[in-house]
Amino acid sequence: MNYTPILTRREAEQIHAASVALLERTGIKIDHVEGASLLLDAGATRDGEDRVLIPRHLVEQGLEKARATSGEIQIYSRDGDPAMLLRSGDSYFGPGSDALEVRDLDTGEIRRATVADVGTNVTVADAVGFDFVMTMALPQELPNVYPSLYFEMIRHTPKPAVVTAADFDSLVQTYRIAEMVAGGEEQLRQRPTLVAYLEPLSPLHLDGDVVDKLFFTAEREYPCMFAAGANCGATAPITIEGAVNQGNAEFLSGLVVATLKNERARVVSGANCSSMDMRTSGVCYGSPEWARTVAMFAGLGEYYGLPSWGFAGGSDAVEPDFQAGMEAYESILLALQSGSTLVHDMAYLKRGYLYDPRMLVLSRMMVDRARKLLRPLRMTDEQLAGETIDDVARRRDDVDNFASHMHTFERFRDALWIPPRYWERGTNHARSLPDRLTEVTREIIATHHPEPLSEQMQTGVEAYLSSL
């Protein structure tokens, strides 16, 4: 679909210039001997014991390399089929990761997340049509938690995944599973089925673990994003302009390091810049600031010629209620309007602590509605419908209204947004929307059966996890 960049080219140039100046003047703290050496050997300078100043020419060289390898990144399904072509202006939606709590559909209570919740939520996400998946839950007592959760995801959907990992070993173990399923390291490099979500520390700190992860993905040409959590008033300046400036500088620092390690490294641009609630000090998931900064990073992605990391469809509310719907839809609209590429955290509730499978159903419906709303106009004879108007106005062939005309019958599904059956249009449902969503979600869980991983592959992955 067509999209409208939120940033003008001049504004993107200004933010880029400010981010480069920040890297030249303030630089980065880097706790990694090889990473620092790569930068220094390429022309960076040291400022104190652990700080490195990155000159403009290294940033521009890194961007030039990245445009060649990452301007378009094809991502594949678990089964090796093309699934997402990541490029500026095309938007793909998926849920988030690592929520500590879930809403129990049977009791209605909020409780701690379990491994089974990952399978349940991924099944729902698969059924309603999300483009990629994330774990949506983080059980606390699970051994080898991140590779085990990745296994749980690919058992319940063939769709590609965005993966997190608390440490380097967990990331490597997750990729070992992906390599097993793909048929080997080279096969996964040629047809990547997952994207690594790597996070530097804000402000401007590349710790040793994240550089190890960056090197691992860069060496193997596995796609990743290097997306800081530069949140307004907490880990970044209070202004959205300042937070995006810092978050973009943090992304650029990772881009430089990755492309120095391997000029064919594949990277997605962008960062996370929400805001801190000034009353509670919590990071907001339903704030207009995050929706706006996503659009700004999408504009920077277009300026760089790279796909961008985005956010939409989340809320600070605890129920899929009016507030949740308003906050989620606002961010979905901005993500689509700005052309944000890889849009995550759909259906998050309670400031990122809670997943409720009902919100997966609701937020994915909002994407369909927003796409219909923002669809470009098509000024064709068929769409302008002059002949149809003439037929009805002159009452040819006994057609005396548009409802009975073949033009309506043939095109209404494409022309109109057709709401799901649970959506109220003057029907006076006896039950609330959350209750209606509960019924729909239960039906999905009972009837939707994604194509399973082969028994042989499941046995192989289980043996690998047992060996860790």
C-alpha positions in Angstrom: 0.0 0.0 0.0 1.0 3.6 -0.4 2.4 5.3 2.7 3.2 8.9 3.7 6.6 9.4 5.5 6.1 11.3 8.8 9.5 12.8 8.5 10.4 15.1 5.6 13.7 14.4 4.0 15.1 17.5 5.5 14.0 16.4 9.0 15.6 12.9 8.4 18.8 14.7 7.3 18.8 16.7 10.5 18.3 13.7 12.8 21.0 11.8 10.9 23.4 14.7 11.2 22.6 15.0 14.9 23.2 11.3 15.5 26.5 11.3 13.6 27.6 14.3 15.6 26.7 12.4 18.8 28.9 9.5 17.7 31.7 11.8 16.8 31.5 13.9 20.0 30.3 11.6 22.7 30.9 8.2 21.1 30.1 4.9 22.6 31.1 2.9 25.6 32.1 -0.5 24.3 33.0 -3.4 26.6 34.5 -5.7 24.0 38.2 -5.9 23.0 37.7 -7.1 19.5 34.8 -4.7 18.8 36.8 -1.7 20.0 39.9 -2.9 18.0 37.8 -3.1 14.8 36.6 0.5 15.3 40.0 1.8 16.1 41.7 0.1 13.2 39.1 1.5 10.9 39.8 5.1 12.0 37.8 5.6 15.2 39.6 7.2 18.2 39.7 6.4 21.9 38.3 8.8 24.5 39.3 7.4 27.8 39.7 3.8 28.7 36.4 2.4 27.4 34.9 5.0 25.1 35.3 5.2 21.4 34.5 8.1 19.1 33.1 7.0 15.7 33.9 9.4 12.8 31.4 10.3 10.1 33.1 8.4 7.3 32.7 5.1 9.2 29.0 5.7 9.6 28.6 6.5 5.9 30.6 3.5 4.9 28.5 1.2 7.1 25.3 2.6 5.6 26.6 2.1 2.1 27.4 -1.6 2.9 24.1 -2.1 4.6 22.1 -0.7 1.7 23.6 -3.3 -0.6 22.8 -6.3 1.7 19.8 -5.1 3.7 17.8 -2.8 1.5 15.6 -5.8 0.9 15.8 -8.9 3.2 13.7 -11.9 2.3 12.5 -13.9 5.3 11.1 -17.4 4.9 8.7 -19.6 6.8 9.8 -22.6 8.9 9.2 -24.7 5.8 11.3 -22.6 3.5 8.6 -20.6 1.7 9.0 -16.8 1.1 7.1 -15.1 3.9 8.2 -11.4 4.4 10.2 -9.2 2.1 11.6 -6.6 4.6 12.0 -3.2 2.9 11.1 0.3 3.6 7.4 1.0 3.1 6.1 -2.5 3.4 4.5 -3.3 6.9 4.4 -6.7 8.6 2.8 -7.2 12.0 3.5 -9.6 14.8 3.2 -9.9 18.6 5.8 -9.2 21.3 8.0 -11.3 23.6 8.8 -12.1 27.2 5.6 -11.1 29.0 5.6 -12.3 32.6 1.9 -12.6 32.9 -1.0 -14.0 30.9 -4.8 -13.8 31.1 -6.2 -17.3 31.8 -9.2 -17.8 29.5 -10.8 -20.4 31.7 -10.7 -18.4 35.0 -10.3 -14.8 33.7 -7.5 -14.3 36.2 -4.1 -12.9 35.5 -1.4 -15.4 36.4 2.3 -16.1 35.7 3.1 -17.3 32.2 3.8 -20.9 31.4 5.3 -22.8 28.4 1.8 -23.9 27.4 0.8 -20.2 27.1 3.4 -19.8 24.4 1.8 -22.5 22.3 -1.7 -21.2 23.0 -0.8 -17.6 22.0 1.2 -18.6 19.0 -1.7 -20.8 17.8 -4.1 -17.8 18.1 -1.5 -15.5 16.3 -1.2 -18.0 13.5 -4.9 -18.3 13.1 -5.8 -14.6 12.9 -3.0 -14.0 10.4 -0.1 -12.3 12.0 3.0 -12.2 9.7 5.5 -13.3 12.3 5.5 -14.5 15.9 7.4 -13.8 19.1 7.1 -15.8 22.4 4.5 -13.5 24.1 5.5 -15.2 27.4 8.5 -15.8 29.6 8.1 -18.7 32.1 10.4 -18.2 35.1 11.3 -21.8 35.9 12.0 -23.2 32.4 15.5 -24.5 31.8 17.2 -23.3 28.6 14.4 -20.9 28.4 15.0 -19.0 25.1 15.8 -22.0 22.9 13.0 -23.9 24.5 10.5 -21.1 23.8 11.7 -20.9 20.2 11.0 -24.6 19.9 7.6 -24.1 21.3 6.9 -21.4 18.7 8.0 -23.4 15.7 5.9 -26.4 16.9 2.8 -24.2 16.7 3.3 -22.2 13.5 5.4 -22.3 10.3 5.5 -18.5 10.3 8.9 -16.7 10.8 10.0 -15.6 14.3 11.7 -12.6 15.9 13.8 -14.0 18.8 15.2 -12.6 22.0 17.9 -14.0 24.2 19.1 -12.9 27.6 22.7 -14.0 26.9 24.9 -15.0 24.0 24.7 -18.8 24.7 20.9 -18.6 24.5 21.0 -16.9 21.2 23.5 -19.5 19.8 21.3 -22.3 21.0 18.2 -20.8 19.4 20.0 -20.6 16.1 21.3 -24.2 16.4 17.6 -25.3 16.5 16.8 -23.0 13.5 19.8 -24.5 11.6 18.6 -28.0 12.3 15.1 -27.2 11.0 16.5 -25.4 7.9 19.0 -28.2 7.1 22.2 -26.5 8.2 23.9 -23.2 8.7 24.3 -22.4 5.0 20.7 -23.3 4.3 19.6 -20.9 7.1 21.9 -18.2 5.7 20.3 -18.5 2.3 16.7 -18.8 3.6 16.6 -17.1 7.0 13.5 -18.0 9.1 14.1 -15.8 12.1 15.4 -12.3 13.0 17.5 -11.6 16.1 16.3 -8.8 18.3 19.5 -7.3 19.8 19.5 -4.4 22.2 22.4 -2.2 23.2 22.2 -0.4 26.6 21.0 3.2 26.6 22.6 5.6 26.6 25.3 4.7 24.0 26.7 1.5 25.7 27.6 -1.6 23.8 28.2 -4.3 26.4 30.3 -7.4 25.7 27.3 -9.7 25.4 25.5 -7.7 22.8 28.6 -7.3 20.7 29.1 -11.1 20.8 25.6 -11.5 19.6 26.1 -8.9 16.9 29.3 -10.6 15.7 27.5 -14.0 15.7 24.7 -12.8 13.4 27.0 -10.6 11.3 29.5 -13.5 10.6 26.7 -15.8 9.4 24.7 -13.0 7.6 21.7 -13.7 9.8 19.3 -10.7 9.8 19.1 -8.8 13.1 18.0 -5.5 14.4 20.0 -3.4 16.9 17.2 -1.6 18.6 17.9 0.3 21.8 15.2 1.0 24.4 15.8 4.8 24.4 12.7 5.8 26.3 11.8 9.5 26.8 12.7 10.7 30.3 14.2 7.3 31.5 17.0 6.1 29.3 16.9 9.0 26.8 16.0 12.7 26.8 12.5 13.6 27.5 11.8 15.0 24.1 10.9 12.6 21.2 13.4 14.4 19.0 16.2 13.8 21.5 15.2 10.2 22.2 15.1 9.4 18.4 18.5 11.1 18.0 20.0 8.9 20.7 18.3 5.7 19.6 19.3 6.3 16.0 22.9 6.9 17.1 22.8 3.6 19.0 21.5 1.8 15.9 24.2 3.4 13.8 26.9 2.3 16.2 25.8 -1.3 15.9 25.5 -1.0 12.1 29.2 0.2 11.9 30.4 -2.6 14.2 28.4 -5.3 12.3 29.6 -4.2 8.9 33.2 -3.9 10.0 32.9 -7.5 11.2 31.3 -8.6 7.9 30.4 -6.2 5.1 27.5 -8.5 4.2 25.9 -8.3 7.6 22.1 -7.9 7.3 20.5 -5.3 9.6 17.1 -3.7 10.2 17.2 -0.1 11.3 15.4 1.6 14.1 15.0 1.6 17.9 12.3 1.6 20.6 11.5 5.1 22.0 8.5 5.2 24.2 8.0 7.4 27.2 8.2 7.1 31.0 5.0 7.6 32.9 5.9 10.6 35.1 3.6 9.4 37.8 4.7 5.8 38.1 8.1 5.7 36.4 6.8 2.8 34.2 7.5 2.7 30.5 4.3 3.2 28.5 3.0 0.9 25.8 0.0 2.9 24.8 1.5 6.4 24.7 1.3 8.6 21.6 5.0 9.2 21.9 5.9 5.6 21.0 3.5 5.6 18.0 5.1 8.9 16.8 8.7 7.8 17.2 7.9 4.5 15.3 6.8 6.7 12.4 10.0 8.8 12.8 12.2 5.7 12.6 10.3 4.5 9.6 11.1 7.9 8.0 14.8 7.4 8.8 14.6 3.9 7.4 13.3 5.3 4.1 16.1 7.9 4.2 18.7 5.2 4.8 17.2 2.8 2.3 16.7 0.2 5.0 13.7 -1.7 6.5 12.8 -0.4 10.0 11.8 -1.9 13.3 8.5 -0.7 14.7 5.8 -1.1 17.3 2.0 -1.0 17.3 -1.1 -2.5 18.7 -0.2 -2.4 22.4 -1.8 -0.7 25.4 -1.3 0.2 29.0 -4.8 -1.1 29.8 -5.3 -4.4 31.5 -8.4 -5.5 29.6 -9.2 -5.5 25.8 -11.5 -2.5 26.5 -12.1 1.0 25.1 -8.7 2.3 26.2 -6.9 -0.7 24.8 -8.7 -0.3 21.5 -8.0 3.4 21.2 -4.3 3.1 22.0 -3.8 0.0 19.8 -5.6 1.4 16.8 -3.8 4.8 17.0 -0.4 3.1 16.8 -1.5 0.7 14.1 -2.6 3.7 11.9 0.7 5.5 12.4 2.7 2.4 11.6 0.9 1.8 8.4 0.8 5.4 7.4 4.6 5.8 7.9 5.5 2.5 6.3 7.2 0.9 9.4 8.4 -2.5 8.3 8.7 -5.0 11.1 6.0 -4.0 13.6 6.1 -5.9 16.8 4.4 -5.9 20.3 0.9 -6.3 18.8 -1.6 -7.0 21.7 0.7 -6.3 24.6 -1.3 -5.1 27.6 -0.4 -3.7 31.1 2.8 -1.9 30.0 4.3 -5.0 28.4 3.7 -7.3 31.4 0.6 -9.1 30.1 -0.6 -11.1 27.2 -4.3 -11.8 26.7 -5.0 -14.0 23.7 -8.3 -12.1 23.1 -6.3 -8.9 22.4 -4.5 -10.8 19.6 -7.8 -11.4 17.9 -8.9 -7.7 18.4 -5.6 -6.1 17.3 -5.2 -8.2 14.2 -8.7 -7.2 13.2 -7.6 -3.6 13.6 -4.9 -4.1 11.1 -7.4 -5.3 8.5 -9.6 -2.3 9.2 -6.7 0.2 9.0 -5.4 -1.3 5.7 -8.9 -0.9 4.2 -9.1 2.7 5.5 -5.7 3.6 4.1 -5.9 1.7 0.8 -5.0 4.0 -2.1 -7.8 5.2 -4.3 -8.1 3.4 -7.7 -9.3 5.8 -10.3 -10.4 3.1 -12.9 -13.7 3.0 -14.8 -14.7 0.0 -12.7 -14.1 1.8 -9.4 -15.7 5.0 -10.6 -18.6 2.9 -11.7 -20.1 5.3 -14.3 -21.9 2.5 -16.2 -23.3 1.1 -13.0 -24.7 4.5 -12.0 -26.2 4.9 -15.5 -27.8 1.4 -15.3 -29.5 2.1 -12.0 -30.4 5.8 -12.8 -32.0 4.7 -16.1 -33.4 1.4 -14.5 -32.1 -0.8 -17.2 -32.8 -4.6 -17.1 -35.2 -4.0 -14.2 -32.3 -3.0 -11.9 -33.7 -0.3 -9.7 -31.2 -0.1 -6.9 -27.5 -0.7 -6.3 -28.0 -3.6 -3.8 -29.4 -5.8 -6.6 -26.8 -4.8 -9.2 -24.1 -7.3 -10.3 -21.4 -4.7 -9.7 -22.3 -4.7 -6.0 -22.4 -8.5 -5.8 -19.0 -8.9 -7.5 -17.1 -6.2 -5.6 -18.6 -5.7 -2.1 -16.0 -7.9 -0.3 -13.1 -5.9 -1.9 -14.9 -2.5 -1.7 -16.0 -2.6 2.0 -14.5 -3.6 5.3 -16.5 -6.6 6.4 -16.5 -6.8 10.2 -16.1 -10.1 12.0 -19.2 -11.6 13.5 -18.4 -10.4 17.0 -18.3 -6.8 16.0 -21.3 -4.8 16.9 -23.2 -2.9 14.3 -26.5 -2.0 16.0 -27.1 -5.7 16.9 -27.3 -5.0 20.6 -25.2 -8.0 21.7 -26.2 -9.1 25.2 -22.5 -9.6 26.2 -19.6 -7.3 26.4 -16.8 -7.2 23.8 -14.3 -9.0 26.1 -16.8 -11.8 26.6 -17.5 -12.0 22.8 -13.7 -12.1 22.2 -13.4 -14.9 24.8 -15.8 -17.0 22.8 -14.0 -16.4 19.5 -10.6 -17.1 21.0 -11.7 -20.4 22.6 -13.1 -21.5 19.3 -9.8 -20.7 17.6 -7.8 -22.7 20.2 -10.2 -25.6 19.8 -10.3 -25.8 16.0 -7.1 -24.2 14.6 -4.3 -26.7 13.9 -1.3 -25.2 12.2 0.9 -27.6 10.1 3.1 -29.3 12.7 6.8 -29.8 12.8 7.7 -33.3 11.6 8.0 -35.9 14.4 11.6 -36.6 13.3 12.5 -33.0 13.7 10.7 -32.6 17.0 12.6 -35.6 18.3 15.9 -34.2 17.1 15.3 -30.8 18.7 14.2 -32.4 22.0 17.4 -34.4 22.1 19.4 -31.2 21.5 17.7 -29.4 24.3 18.2 -32.3 26.6 21.9 -32.2 25.9 22.3 -28.5 27.0 
